């Protein structure tokens, strides 16, 4: 089933990025190869992976199977705390390129800040050098809190993207305020929540009924209308198609507000001051 690829948005450095993509955690290499090839054939153009997912080789294989022109793709990967230095970022990039089988990365992210080791600023400085060298087109962070970002700002640095856990139950307004002030694009991981519980939320079900759409499509449209870039994971062909097909309807201002009002505290949410790899 062919679907029109997601529209593009422009990052602060002028690079264009699809407004919705495919997440690949926790796929193994075999599942990633099969799913990425299928997704690209459907119309997906943004693929998200990471060193820590241990599936970059599978993602690269899926890209080769699909045969989509490299210039149409937007490939994101992320590196671990081991590489948090200027030279380490270069080593991480070269290793990811080898595993992916690519000549450049479209978006390269510091996966977690790991403030306990205190080297994420150096890691980001390494990203700047990689961008200057043409090995990556856009650079960013993942799971950085406003305080972590401020350490970058204080040194004249700013990511083009910050990828964070965000969904209607975790609206992250403190992060969004900083992102919008600095021109940082918000990319949403786990955009549909965990274990499908959010898909049964009465507010979301009501909006879905009104539009004749699935709850997942309503949530993803909420993300995209707010300017976020969600990267839902699925290997089910039907779900893959539904997740990409969310740009043909509009949520009203009232519906956006009602969904946004579902935000709630979550003490079990991963804390990037203490969790990371």
NUTIRO-497027 format. One record per atom (N, C-alpha, C): residue number from 1; atom name; x, y, z; residue in one letter. Coordinates in steps of 0.2 Angstrom, whole numbers, plus 5000, padded with zeros to 4 digits. Example, Ala and Ser with C-alpha at 12.3 -4.5 7.8 and 13.67 -1.06 7.14 Angstrom:
     k    a     xx     yy     zz   r
     1    N   5066   4972   5039   a
     1   CA   5062   4978   5039   a
     1    C   5066   4984   5039   a
     2    N   5064   4989   5035   s
     2   CA   5068   4995   5036   s
     2    C   5064   5000   5039   s
END
This chain:
     k    a     xx     yy     zz   r
     1    N   5004   4994   5000   x
     1   CA   5000   5000   5000   x
     1    C   5004   5006   5000   x
     2    N   5004   5010   4995   x
     2   CA   5008   5016   4994   x
     2    C   5004   5022   4998   x
     3    N   5007   5026   5002   x
     3   CA   5005   5032   5005   x
     3    C   5009   5038   5003   x
     4    N   5006   5044   5003   x
     4   CA   5010   5050   5001   x
     4    C   5015   5051   5007   x
     5    N   5021   5052   5006   x
     5   CA   5026   5053   5011   x
     5    C   5024   5059   5015   x
     6    N   5026   5059   5022   x
     6   CA   5025   5064   5026   x
     6    C   5028   5071   5023   x
     7    N   5024   5076   5024   x
     7   CA   5027   5083   5023   x
     7    C   5033   5084   5026   x
     8    N   5037   5089   5024   x
     8   CA   5043   5091   5027   x
     8    C   5043   5097   5031   x
     9    N   5047   5098   5036   x
     9   CA   5048   5104   5040   x
     9    C   5056   5106   5039   x
    10    N   5057   5112   5040   x
    10   CA   5064   5115   5039   x
    10    C   5067   5116   5046   x
    11    N   5073   5113   5047   x
    11   CA   5077   5114   5054   x
    11    C   5080   5120   5053   x
    12    N   5083   5122   5059   x
    12   CA   5086   5129   5060   x
    12    C   5092   5130   5055   x
    13    N   5095   5125   5053   x
    13   CA   5101   5125   5048   x
    13    C   5099   5124   5041   x
    14    N   5092   5124   5040   x
    14   CA   5090   5124   5033   x
    14    C   5089   5117   5030   x
    15    N   5091   5112   5034   x
    15   CA   5089   5105   5032   x
    15    C   5082   5103   5033   x
    16    N   5079   5099   5028   x
    16   CA   5072   5097   5028   x
    16    C   5072   5090   5031   x
    17    N   5067   5090   5035   x
    17   CA   5066   5083   5039   x
    17    C   5058   5081   5039   x
    18    N   5057   5075   5037   x
    18   CA   5050   5073   5037   x
    18    C   5046   5074   5044   x
    19    N   5040   5075   5044   x
    19   CA   5036   5077   5050   x
    19    C   5034   5071   5054   x
    20    N   5035   5065   5051   x
    20   CA   5034   5059   5055   x
    20    C   5038   5053   5052   x
    21    N   5040   5049   5056   x
    21   CA   5045   5043   5054   x
    21    C   5043   5037   5058   x
    22    N   5048   5032   5057   x
    22   CA   5047   5025   5059   x
    22    C   5053   5025   5065   x
    23    N   5050   5023   5071   x
    23   CA   5055   5021   5076   x
    23    C   5056   5013   5076   x
    24    N   5062   5011   5078   x
    24   CA   5064   5004   5077   x
    24    C   5066   5001   5083   x
    25    N   5066   5004   5089   x
    25   CA   5067   5000   5095   x
    25    C   5061   4997   5097   x
    26    N   5061   4990   5099   x
    26   CA   5067   4986   5101   x
    26    C   5068   4981   5095   x
    27    N   5067   4982   5089   x
    27   CA   5068   4977   5084   x
    27    C   5075   4975   5083   x
    28    N   5076   4968   5082   x
    28   CA   5083   4966   5080   x
    28    C   5085   4967   5073   x
    29    N   5091   4965   5071   x
    29   CA   5093   4966   5064   x
    29    C   5088   4964   5059   x
    30    N   5086   4957   5060   x
    30   CA   5081   4954   5055   x
    30    C   5075   4958   5055   x
    31    N   5071   4959   5060   x
    31   CA   5065   4963   5060   x
    31    C   5066   4970   5057   x
    32    N   5071   4973   5059   x
    32   CA   5072   4980   5057   x
    32    C   5073   4980   5049   x
    33    N   5077   4975   5046   x
    33   CA   5078   4975   5039   x
    33    C   5071   4974   5035   x
    34    N   5067   4969   5038   x
    34   CA   5061   4968   5035   x
    34    C   5056   4974   5035   x
    35    N   5056   4977   5041   x
    35   CA   5051   4982   5043   x
    35    C   5053   4989   5039   x
    36    N   5059   4990   5039   x
    36   CA   5062   4996   5036   x
    36    C   5060   4996   5028   x
    37    N   5062   4990   5025   x
    37   CA   5060   4989   5018   x
    37    C   5053   4990   5017   x
    38    N   5049   4987   5021   x
    38   CA   5041   4988   5020   x
    38    C   5039   4995   5021   x
    39    N   5042   4998   5026   x
    39   CA   5040   5005   5028   x
    39    C   5042   5010   5022   x
    40    N   5048   5009   5020   x
    40   CA   5050   5014   5014   x
    40    C   5046   5013   5008   x
    41    N   5044   5006   5007   x
    41   CA   5040   5005   5001   x
    41    C   5033   5008   5001   x
    42    N   5031   5009   5008   x
    42   CA   5024   5012   5009   x
    42    C   5024   5019   5008   x
    43    N   5030   5022   5009   x
    43   CA   5031   5030   5009   x
    43    C   5034   5033   5015   x
    44    N   5036   5029   5020   x
    44   CA   5040   5032   5025   x
    44    C   5047   5034   5022   x
    45    N   5050   5040   5025   x
    45   CA   5056   5042   5023   x
    45    C   5061   5044   5029   x
    46    N   5058   5044   5035   x
    46   CA   5062   5045   5041   x
    46    C   5063   5039   5045   x
    47    N   5069   5037   5046   x
    47   CA   5070   5030   5050   x
    47    C   5074   5032   5056   x
    48    N   5072   5030   5062   x
    48   CA   5076   5032   5068   x
    48    C   5079   5025   5071   x
    49    N   5085   5025   5072   x
    49   CA   5089   5020   5075   x
    49    C   5094   5023   5080   x
    50    N   5098   5018   5083   x
    50   CA   5103   5020   5088   x
    50    C   5108   5015   5089   x
    51    N   5114   5017   5091   x
    51   CA   5119   5012   5093   x
    51    C   5116   5007   5098   x
    52    N   5113   5010   5103   x
    52   CA   5111   5005   5108   x
    52    C   5105   5000   5106   x
    53    N   5102   5002   5101   x
    53   CA   5096   4997   5098   x
    53    C   5099   4991   5095   x
    54    N   5106   4991   5093   x
    54   CA   5109   4985   5090   x
    54    C   5106   4983   5084   x
    55    N   5103   4988   5080   x
    55   CA   5099   4986   5074   x
    55    C   5101   4990   5068   x
    56    N   5107   4994   5069   x
    56   CA   5109   4998   5063   x
    56    C   5110   4994   5057   x
    57    N   5113   4988   5058   x
    57   CA   5115   4984   5052   x
    57    C   5108   4982   5048   x
    58    N   5103   4980   5052   x
    58   CA   5097   4978   5049   x
    58    C   5093   4984   5046   x
    59    N   5094   4990   5049   x
    59   CA   5091   4996   5046   x
    59    C   5094   4997   5039   x
    60    N   5101   4997   5039   x
    60   CA   5105   4998   5033   x
    60    C   5103   4993   5028   x
    61    N   5102   4987   5030   x
    61   CA   5099   4982   5025   x
    61    C   5092   4983   5022   x
    62    N   5088   4985   5027   x
    62   CA   5081   4987   5024   x
    62    C   5081   4993   5019   x
    63    N   5086   4998   5020   x
    63   CA   5087   5003   5016   x
    63    C   5089   5001   5009   x
    64    N   5094   4996   5009   x
    64   CA   5096   4994   5002   x
    64    C   5091   4989   4999   x
    65    N   5087   4986   5003   x
    65   CA   5082   4982   5000   x
    65    C   5076   4986   4996   x
    66    N   5075   4992   5000   x
    66   CA   5069   4996   4997   x
    66    C   5071   4999   4991   x
    67    N   5078   5001   4990   x
    67   CA   5080   5004   4984   x
    67    C   5078   5012   4983   x
    68    N   5076   5015   4988   x
    68   CA   5074   5022   4988   x
    68    C   5080   5026   4987   x
    69    N   5080   5031   4983   x
    69   CA   5086   5036   4982   x
    69    C   5088   5038   4989   x
    70    N   5095   5038   4990   x
    70   CA   5097   5041   4996   x
    70    C   5095   5048   4998   x
    71    N   5095   5052   4993   x
    71   CA   5093   5059   4994   x
    71    C   5086   5060   4997   x
    72    N   5082   5055   4996   x
    72   CA   5075   5055   4998   x
    72    C   5074   5053   5006   x
    73    N   5079   5050   5008   x
    73   CA   5079   5047   5015   x
    73    C   5082   5052   5020   x
    74    N   5079   5051   5027   x
    74   CA   5082   5055   5032   x
    74    C   5083   5050   5038   x
    75    N   5089   5048   5039   x
    75   CA   5091   5043   5043   x
    75    C   5094   5046   5050   x
    76    N   5091   5044   5055   x
    76   CA   5093   5046   5062   x
    76    C   5097   5041   5066   x
    77    N   5102   5042   5069   x
    77   CA   5105   5037   5074   x
    77    C   5108   5041   5080   x
    78    N   5110   5037   5085   x
    78   CA   5112   5041   5091   x
    78    C   5117   5037   5094   x
    79    N   5122   5040   5098   x
    79   CA   5127   5037   5101   x
    79    C   5127   5037   5109   x
    80    N   5131   5032   5112   x
    80   CA   5131   5031   5119   x
    80    C   5136   5035   5123   x
    81    N   5136   5034   5129   x
    81   CA   5140   5038   5134   x
    81    C   5147   5037   5133   x
    82    N   5149   5031   5131   x
    82   CA   5156   5029   5130   x
    82    C   5160   5034   5125   x
    83    N   5156   5037   5121   x
    83   CA   5159   5041   5115   x
    83    C   5158   5049   5117   x
    84    N   5157   5051   5123   x
    84   CA   5156   5058   5125   x
    84    C   5162   5062   5125   x
    85    N   5165   5063   5120   x
    85   CA   5171   5068   5119   x
    85    C   5171   5070   5111   x
    86    N   5175   5075   5110   x
    86   CA   5175   5077   5103   x
    86    C   5177   5071   5098   x
    87    N   5183   5068   5100   x
    87   CA   5185   5063   5096   x
    87    C   5181   5057   5096   x
    88    N   5178   5056   5102   x
    88   CA   5173   5050   5103   x
    88    C   5167   5050   5098   x
    89    N   5164   5056   5098   x
    89   CA   5159   5057   5093   x
    89    C   5161   5055   5086   x
    90    N   5167   5057   5084   x
    90   CA   5169   5055   5077   x
    90    C   5169   5048   5077   x
    91    N   5172   5044   5082   x
    91   CA   5173   5037   5081   x
    91    C   5166   5034   5081   x
    92    N   5161   5037   5085   x
    92   CA   5154   5034   5085   x
    92    C   5151   5035   5078   x
    93    N   5152   5041   5075   x
    93   CA   5149   5042   5069   x
    93    C   5152   5037   5064   x
    94    N   5158   5036   5063   x
    94   CA   5161   5032   5059   x
    94    C   5159   5024   5060   x
    95    N   5158   5022   5066   x
    95   CA   5156   5016   5067   x
    95    C   5148   5015   5065   x
    96    N   5144   5020   5066   x
    96   CA   5137   5019   5064   x
    96    C   5137   5019   5056   x
    97    N   5141   5023   5053   x
    97   CA   5141   5024   5046   x
    97    C   5143   5017   5043   x
    98    N   5147   5013   5046   x
    98   CA   5150   5007   5044   x
    98    C   5144   5002   5045   x
    99    N   5141   5002   5051   x
    99   CA   5135   4997   5052   x
    99    C   5129   4999   5047   x
   100    N   5128   5005   5046   x
   100   CA   5122   5007   5042   x
   100    C   5124   5006   5034   x
   101    N   5130   5006   5033   x
   101   CA   5132   5005   5026   x
   101    C   5131   5012   5022   x
   102    N   5131   5018   5025   x
   102   CA   5130   5024   5022   x
   102    C   5136   5029   5022   x
   103    N   5136   5034   5018   x
   103   CA   5141   5039   5018   x
   103    C   5140   5045   5022   x
   104    N   5134   5046   5025   x
   104   CA   5133   5051   5029   x
   104    C   5126   5050   5033   x
   105    N   5126   5053   5039   x
   105   CA   5120   5052   5043   x
   105    C   5116   5059   5042   x
   106    N   5109   5058   5042   x
   106   CA   5105   5064   5041   x
   106    C   5104   5068   5048   x
   107    N   5103   5064   5053   x
   107   CA   5103   5067   5060   x
   107    C   5106   5063   5065   x
   108    N   5111   5066   5068   x
   108   CA   5115   5062   5073   x
   108    C   5114   5065   5080   x
   109    N   5112   5061   5085   x
   109   CA   5110   5063   5092   x
   109    C   5115   5060   5097   x
   110    N   5116   5064   5102   x
   110   CA   5118   5062   5109   x
   110    C   5113   5059   5112   x
   111    N   5113   5052   5113   x
   111   CA   5107   5048   5115   x
   111    C   5104   5050   5122   x
   112    N   5109   5051   5127   x
   112   CA   5107   5053   5134   x
   112    C   5112   5057   5136   x
   113    N   5110   5062   5141   x
   113   CA   5116   5067   5143   x
   113    C   5121   5064   5148   x
   114    N   5118   5059   5152   x
   114   CA   5123   5056   5157   x
   114    C   5127   5061   5161   x
   115    N   5123   5066   5164   x
   115   CA   5127   5071   5168   x
   115    C   5131   5069   5173   x
   116    N   5131   5062   5175   x
   116   CA   5135   5060   5180   x
   116    C   5143   5060   5178   x
   117    N   5144   5059   5171   x
   117   CA   5150   5059   5169   x
   117    C   5152   5066   5166   x
   118    N   5147   5070   5165   x
   118   CA   5149   5077   5164   x
   118    C   5152   5079   5157   x
   119    N   5151   5075   5152   x
   119   CA   5155   5076   5146   x
   119    C   5150   5077   5140   x
   120    N   5144   5079   5141   x
   120   CA   5139   5079   5135   x
   120    C   5140   5086   5131   x
   121    N   5143   5091   5134   x
   121   CA   5145   5097   5130   x
   121    C   5150   5095   5126   x
   122    N   5155   5091   5128   x
   122   CA   5161   5089   5123   x
   122    C   5158   5085   5118   x
   123    N   5153   5080   5119   x
   123   CA   5150   5076   5114   x
   123    C   5147   5080   5109   x
   124    N   5143   5086   5111   x
   124   CA   5140   5090   5106   x
   124    C   5145   5094   5102   x
   125    N   5150   5096   5105   x
   125   CA   5155   5099   5101   x
   125    C   5158   5095   5096   x
   126    N   5158   5088   5098   x
   126   CA   5160   5083   5092   x
   126    C   5155   5083   5087   x
   127    N   5149   5084   5088   x
   127   CA   5144   5084   5083   x
   127    C   5145   5090   5078   x
   128    N   5146   5096   5081   x
   128   CA   5147   5102   5077   x
   128    C   5153   5100   5072   x
   129    N   5158   5097   5074   x
   129   CA   5164   5096   5070   x
   129    C   5162   5091   5064   x
   130    N   5158   5086   5066   x
   130   CA   5155   5081   5061   x
   130    C   5151   5085   5056   x
   131    N   5147   5089   5058   x
   131   CA   5143   5093   5054   x
   131    C   5147   5097   5049   x
   132    N   5152   5100   5052   x
   132   CA   5156   5105   5048   x
   132    C   5160   5100   5043   x
   133    N   5162   5094   5044   x
   133   CA   5165   5090   5040   x
   133    C   5161   5086   5035   x
   134    N   5154   5087   5035   x
   134   CA   5149   5085   5030   x
   134    C   5147   5077   5032   x
   135    N   5149   5075   5037   x
   135   CA   5148   5068   5039   x
   135    C   5140   5067   5041   x
   136    N   5138   5072   5044   x
   136   CA   5131   5073   5046   x
   136    C   5128   5079   5044   x
   137    N   5121   5079   5042   x
   137   CA   5118   5085   5040   x
   137    C   5115   5089   5045   x
   138    N   5112   5086   5050   x
   138   CA   5109   5089   5056   x
   138    C   5111   5086   5062   x
   139    N   5112   5090   5068   x
   139   CA   5114   5087   5074   x
   139    C   5109   5089   5080   x
   140    N   5109   5085   5085   x
   140   CA   5104   5086   5090   x
   140    C   5106   5082   5097   x
   141    N   5101   5082   5101   x
   141   CA   5101   5079   5107   x
   141    C   5095   5074   5108   x
   142    N   5096   5070   5113   x
   142   CA   5090   5065   5115   x
   142    C   5089   5065   5122   x
   143    N   5083   5066   5125   x
   143   CA   5082   5066   5132   x
   143    C   5086   5071   5136   x
   144    N   5087   5077   5133   x
   144   CA   5090   5082   5136   x
   144    C   5085   5086   5140   x
   145    N   5085   5088   5146   x
   145   CA   5081   5092   5150   x
   145    C   5083   5099   5148   x
   146    N   5079   5104   5150   x
   146   CA   5081   5111   5149   x
   146    C   5087   5113   5153   x
   147    N   5089   5110   5158   x
   147   CA   5095   5112   5162   x
   147    C   5101   5109   5158   x
   148    N   5100   5103   5155   x
   148   CA   5106   5101   5151   x
   148    C   5107   5105   5144   x
   149    N   5101   5107   5141   x
   149   CA   5101   5111   5135   x
   149    C   5105   5118   5137   x
   150    N   5103   5121   5143   x
   150   CA   5106   5127   5145   x
   150    C   5114   5127   5145   x
   151    N   5116   5121   5147   x
   151   CA   5124   5120   5147   x
   151    C   5127   5121   5140   x
   152    N   5123   5119   5135   x
   152   CA   5125   5120   5128   x
   152    C   5124   5127   5126   x
   153    N   5118   5130   5128   x
   153   CA   5117   5137   5126   x
   153    C   5122   5142   5129   x
   154    N   5125   5140   5135   x
   154   CA   5130   5144   5138   x
   154    C   5136   5144   5135   x
   155    N   5137   5140   5130   x
   155   CA   5143   5139   5126   x
   155    C   5142   5141   5119   x
   156    N   5137   5144   5118   x
   156   CA   5135   5146   5111   x
   156    C   5133   5140   5106   x
   157    N   5131   5135   5109   x
   157   CA   5129   5129   5106   x
   157    C   5121   5128   5106   x
   158    N   5118   5125   5101   x
   158   CA   5111   5124   5101   x
   158    C   5109   5118   5096   x
   159    N   5106   5113   5098   x
   159   CA   5104   5107   5094   x
   159    C   5099   5109   5089   x
   160    N   5098   5106   5083   x
   160   CA   5093   5107   5079   x
   160    C   5087   5103   5081   x
   161    N   5088   5098   5084   x
   161   CA   5082   5093   5086   x
   161    C   5084   5091   5094   x
   162    N   5079   5090   5098   x
   162   CA   5079   5087   5104   x
   162    C   5074   5081   5104   x
   163    N   5076   5075   5104   x
   163   CA   5071   5070   5104   x
   163    C   5069   5068   5111   x
   164    N   5063   5068   5113   x
   164   CA   5061   5067   5120   x
   164    C   5055   5062   5120   x
   165    N   5054   5059   5126   x
   165   CA   5048   5055   5127   x
   165    C   5042   5060   5128   x
   166    N   5037   5060   5123   x
   166   CA   5032   5065   5123   x
   166    C   5026   5062   5120   x
   167    N   5020   5063   5124   x
   167   CA   5014   5060   5121   x
   167    C   5008   5064   5125   x
   168    N   5002   5063   5124   x
   168   CA   4997   5067   5127   x
   168    C   4997   5067   5135   x
   169    N   4999   5061   5138   x
   169   CA   5000   5060   5145   x
   169    C   5006   5063   5148   x
   170    N   5011   5064   5143   x
   170   CA   5017   5067   5145   x
   170    C   5019   5073   5141   x
   171    N   5016   5079   5142   x
   171   CA   5016   5084   5137   x
   171    C   5022   5088   5137   x
   172    N   5026   5088   5143   x
   172   CA   5033   5091   5143   x
   172    C   5033   5098   5141   x
   173    N   5028   5102   5144   x
   173   CA   5028   5109   5142   x
   173    C   5034   5113   5144   x
   174    N   5038   5111   5149   x
   174   CA   5044   5115   5151   x
   174    C   5049   5114   5146   x
   175    N   5049   5108   5143   x
   175   CA   5054   5107   5137   x
   175    C   5052   5110   5131   x
   176    N   5045   5110   5129   x
   176   CA   5043   5113   5123   x
   176    C   5044   5121   5123   x
   177    N   5043   5124   5129   x
   177   CA   5044   5131   5130   x
   177    C   5051   5133   5128   x
   178    N   5056   5129   5130   x
   178   CA   5063   5130   5128   x
   178    C   5064   5129   5121   x
   179    N   5062   5123   5118   x
   179   CA   5063   5122   5111   x
   179    C   5060   5127   5107   x
   180    N   5054   5130   5108   x
   180   CA   5051   5135   5104   x
   180    C   5055   5141   5104   x
   181    N   5058   5143   5110   x
   181   CA   5062   5149   5111   x
   181    C   5068   5149   5107   x
   182    N   5071   5143   5106   x
   182   CA   5077   5142   5103   x
   182    C   5077   5139   5096   x
   183    N   5071   5138   5093   x
   183   CA   5071   5135   5087   x
   183    C   5073   5128   5086   x
   184    N   5072   5124   5091   x
   184   CA   5074   5117   5091   x
   184    C   5067   5113   5090   x
   185    N   5068   5109   5085   x
   185   CA   5062   5104   5083   x
   185    C   5062   5099   5089   x
   186    N   5055   5098   5091   x
   186   CA   5054   5092   5096   x
   186    C   5052   5086   5092   x
   187    N   5056   5081   5093   x
   187   CA   5055   5074   5090   x
   187    C   5052   5070   5096   x
   188    N   5047   5066   5095   x
   188   CA   5043   5062   5100   x
   188    C   5044   5055   5100   x
   189    N   5048   5052   5105   x
   189   CA   5049   5045   5105   x
   189    C   5043   5042   5109   x
   190    N   5041   5036   5108   x
   190   CA   5035   5033   5111   x
   190    C   5029   5038   5111   x
   191    N   5028   5040   5105   x
   191   CA   5022   5045   5104   x
   191    C   5015   5043   5106   x
   192    N   5014   5036   5106   x
   192   CA   5008   5033   5107   x
   192    C   5007   5030   5114   x
   193    N   5012   5032   5118   x
   193   CA   5012   5029   5125   x
   193    C   5014   5022   5125   x
   194    N   5014   5019   5131   x
   194   CA   5016   5012   5132   x
   194    C   5010   5008   5133   x
   195    N   5011   5002   5131   x
   195   CA   5006   4996   5132   x
   195    C   4999   4998   5130   x
   196    N   4998   5002   5125   x
   196   CA   4992   5004   5122   x
   196    C   4987   5007   5126   x
   197    N   4989   5008   5133   x
   197   CA   4984   5011   5137   x
   197    C   4981   5018   5135   x
   198    N   4985   5022   5132   x
   198   CA   4983   5028   5130   x
   198    C   4978   5028   5124   x
   199    N   4978   5023   5120   x
   199   CA   4973   5022   5115   x
   199    C   4966   5020   5117   x
   200    N   4965   5019   5123   x
   200   CA   4959   5018   5126   x
   200    C   4956   5024   5130   x
   201    N   4960   5029   5130   x
   201   CA   4958   5035   5134   x
   201    C   4951   5038   5131   x
   202    N   4946   5039   5135   x
   202   CA   4940   5041   5133   x
   202    C   4940   5047   5129   x
   203    N   4944   5052   5130   x
   203   CA   4944   5059   5126   x
   203    C   4947   5057   5119   x
   204    N   4952   5053   5119   x
   204   CA   4955   5051   5112   x
   204    C   4950   5047   5108   x
   205    N   4947   5042   5112   x
   205   CA   4942   5038   5108   x
   205    C   4936   5043   5105   x
   206    N   4934   5047   5109   x
   206   CA   4929   5052   5107   x
   206    C   4931   5056   5101   x
   207    N   4937   5059   5101   x
   207   CA   4939   5062   5095   x
   207    C   4940   5058   5089   x
   208    N   4942   5052   5090   x
   208   CA   4943   5047   5085   x
   208    C   4937   5045   5081   x
   209    N   4931   5044   5085   x
   209   CA   4925   5043   5083   x
   209    C   4922   5048   5078   x
   210    N   4923   5054   5080   x
   210   CA   4921   5060   5077   x
   210    C   4924   5061   5070   x
   211    N   4931   5059   5069   x
   211   CA   4934   5059   5063   x
   211    C   4934   5053   5059   x
   212    N   4932   5048   5062   x
   212   CA   4932   5041   5058   x
   212    C   4939   5039   5058   x
   213    N   4943   5040   5063   x
   213   CA   4950   5038   5063   x
   213    C   4952   5034   5069   x
   214    N   4957   5030   5069   x
   214   CA   4959   5026   5075   x
   214    C   4962   5031   5080   x
   215    N   4962   5029   5086   x
   215   CA   4965   5033   5092   x
   215    C   4972   5034   5090   x
   216    N   4976   5029   5088   x
   216   CA   4983   5031   5086   x
   216    C   4984   5036   5081   x
   217    N   4979   5036   5076   x
   217   CA   4980   5042   5071   x
   217    C   4978   5049   5074   x
   218    N   4974   5049   5079   x
   218   CA   4972   5055   5082   x
   218    C   4978   5058   5086   x
   219    N   4981   5053   5090   x
   219   CA   4987   5055   5094   x
   219    C   4992   5058   5089   x
   220    N   4994   5054   5084   x
   220   CA   4999   5056   5079   x
   220    C   4998   5063   5076   x
   221    N   4991   5064   5075   x
   221   CA   4989   5070   5072   x
   221    C   4990   5076   5077   x
   222    N   4989   5075   5083   x
   222   CA   4990   5079   5088   x
   222    C   4997   5081   5088   x
   223    N   5002   5077   5088   x
   223   CA   5009   5078   5088   x
   223    C   5011   5083   5082   x
   224    N   5008   5080   5076   x
   224   CA   5011   5084   5070   x
   224    C   5008   5091   5069   x
   225    N   5001   5092   5072   x
   225   CA   4998   5099   5071   x
   225    C   5002   5103   5076   x
   226    N   5005   5101   5082   x
   226   CA   5008   5105   5086   x
   226    C   5015   5106   5084   x
   227    N   5017   5103   5079   x
   227   CA   5024   5104   5076   x
   227    C   5029   5099   5078   x
   228    N   5027   5094   5082   x
   228   CA   5032   5089   5084   x
   228    C   5033   5084   5078   x
   229    N   5038   5080   5079   x
   229   CA   5039   5074   5074   x
   229    C   5039   5068   5078   x
   230    N   5033   5064   5077   x
   230   CA   5033   5058   5081   x
   230    C   5036   5052   5077   x
   231    N   5039   5047   5080   x
   231   CA   5042   5042   5077   x
   231    C   5039   5035   5080   x
   232    N   5033   5034   5079   x
   232   CA   5030   5028   5081   x
   232    C   5033   5021   5078   x
   233    N   5034   5016   5083   x
   233   CA   5036   5010   5080   x
   233    C   5031   5005   5079   x
   234    N   5031   5001   5074   x
   234   CA   5027   4996   5072   x
   234    C   5030   4992   5067   x
   235    N   5029   4985   5067   x
   235   CA   5031   4981   5062   x
   235    C   5025   4978   5058   x
   236    N   5019   4979   5061   x
   236   CA   5012   4977   5058   x
   236    C   5011   4981   5051   x
   237    N   5010   4978   5046   x
   237   CA   5009   4982   5040   x
   237    C   5003   4987   5040   x
   238    N   4997   4984   5043   x
   238   CA   4991   4989   5044   x
   238    C   4993   4995   5048   x
   239    N   4996   4993   5054   x
   239   CA   4997   4999   5058   x
   239    C   5002   5004   5055   x
   240    N   5007   5001   5052   x
   240   CA   5012   5005   5048   x
   240    C   5009   5010   5043   x
   241    N   5004   5007   5040   x
   241   CA   5000   5012   5035   x
   241    C   4996   5017   5038   x
   242    N   4992   5015   5044   x
   242   CA   4988   5019   5047   x
   242    C   4992   5025   5051   x
   243    N   4998   5023   5053   x
   243   CA   5002   5028   5057   x
   243    C   5005   5034   5052   x
   244    N   5006   5032   5046   x
   244   CA   5009   5037   5041   x
   244    C   5003   5041   5038   x
   245    N   4997   5038   5038   x
   245   CA   4991   5041   5035   x
   245    C   4988   5046   5040   x
   246    N   4991   5051   5042   x
   246   CA   4988   5056   5047   x
   246    C   4987   5063   5045   x
   247    N   4989   5064   5038   x
   247   CA   4989   5071   5036   x
   247    C   4983   5073   5032   x
   248    N   4978   5069   5032   x
   248   CA   4972   5070   5028   x
   248    C   4966   5073   5032   x
   249    N   4967   5074   5038   x
   249   CA   4962   5077   5042   x
   249    C   4965   5082   5047   x
   250    N   4961   5086   5050   x
   250   CA   4963   5092   5055   x
   250    C   4959   5091   5061   x
   251    N   4963   5091   5067   x
   251   CA   4960   5092   5073   x
   251    C   4958   5099   5075   x
   252    N   4952   5101   5078   x
   252   CA   4951   5108   5079   x
   252    C   4955   5110   5085   x
   253    N   4955   5117   5086   x
   253   CA   4958   5119   5092   x
   253    C   4956   5117   5099   x
   254    N   4949   5115   5099   x
   254   CA   4946   5113   5105   x
   254    C   4948   5105   5106   x
   255    N   4949   5102   5101   x
   255   CA   4951   5095   5101   x
   255    C   4959   5094   5103   x
   256    N   4963   5099   5100   x
   256   CA   4970   5099   5102   x
   256    C   4970   5101   5110   x
   257    N   4966   5105   5112   x
   257   CA   4967   5107   5119   x
   257    C   4964   5102   5124   x
   258    N   4959   5098   5122   x
   258   CA   4956   5093   5126   x
   258    C   4961   5087   5126   x
   259    N   4965   5086   5121   x
   259   CA   4970   5080   5121   x
   259    C   4976   5083   5125   x
   260    N   4978   5089   5124   x
   260   CA   4983   5092   5128   x
   260    C   4982   5092   5136   x
   261    N   4976   5092   5137   x
   261   CA   4974   5093   5145   x
   261    C   4975   5086   5148   x
   262    N   4976   5081   5144   x
   262   CA   4977   5074   5147   x
   262    C   4984   5073   5151   x
   263    N   4988   5078   5151   x
   263   CA   4994   5078   5154   x
   263    C   4994   5076   5161   x
   264    N   4998   5072   5164   x
   264   CA   4998   5070   5171   x
   264    C   5005   5068   5173   x
   265    N   5006   5069   5180   x
   265   CA   5012   5067   5183   x
   265    C   5014   5059   5182   x
   266    N   5020   5057   5181   x
   266   CA   5021   5050   5180   x
   266    C   5028   5049   5184   x
   267    N   5028   5046   5190   x
   267   CA   5034   5045   5194   x
   267    C   5038   5040   5191   x
   268    N   5035   5036   5186   x
   268   CA   5039   5030   5183   x
   268    C   5043   5032   5177   x
   269    N   5042   5038   5175   x
   269   CA   5045   5041   5169   x
   269    C   5053   5041   5170   x
   270    N   5056   5039   5164   x
   270   CA   5064   5038   5165   x
   270    C   5066   5045   5166   x
   271    N   5071   5046   5171   x
   271   CA   5074   5053   5172   x
   271    C   5081   5053   5170   x
   272    N   5082   5057   5165   x
   272   CA   5088   5058   5161   x
   272    C   5094   5061   5166   x
   273    N   5092   5063   5172   x
   273   CA   5098   5065   5177   x
   273    C   5101   5059   5180   x
   274    N   5097   5053   5180   x
   274   CA   5100   5047   5183   x
   274    C   5100   5041   5178   x
   275    N   5096   5041   5173   x
   275   CA   5096   5035   5168   x
   275    C   5100   5037   5162   x
   276    N   5103   5033   5159   x
   276   CA   5107   5034   5152   x
   276    C   5111   5028   5150   x
   277    N   5113   5028   5144   x
   277   CA   5118   5023   5142   x
   277    C   5123   5026   5136   x
END
